[in-house]
Every structure is written in C-alpha cells, then in structure tokens.
Amino acid sequence: MVPTTGQHMTDRNLAELGFEDLWKNEILRKYIDGELSREEAIELVGLENVQRADRETAVVEEDVDWGLDA
C-alpha cells in the first residue's frame, strides 16, 4: 500500500519529533554529565526541561544512596 500525501507528512512529522527528542535528550545528558552549564542547557532546551532533568537526577541519586545504605 502506498501512503497518501497526508500519511507521508504524518510519518515525516513523527520522524522530526523523534529527532527533536533525541537532540533534547543529548543536551540534557551533557548537562547532567557536566559537559554543559545549566545556563547553556536552559538556552538550548528551556528551563522546564532542565528542571525536569534536575528532579529526575535527584530521584535517581536518592535511590542509589538508599540502595547503598540498605
């Protein structure tokens, strides 16, 4: 079955969204690893995304600390 133009655009848009997510995740990884400053990360992916990464990192660190103390 050959996709219609509308279906093709949807697939293309989905692919673009996937690349945007990959790019955002790479920026946040670099921020968490100390390769980018907080300010640089905020400039690139926005404050909300950086704050989410901070919260998620804190939760993981708490879990690791809890596991090491158990």
Summary of the structure (lengths in Angstrom):
residues: 70
radius of gyration: 17.7
end to end distance: 56.5
largest distance: 57.8
contacts: 147
relative contact order: 0.08
helix: 84%
strand: 0%
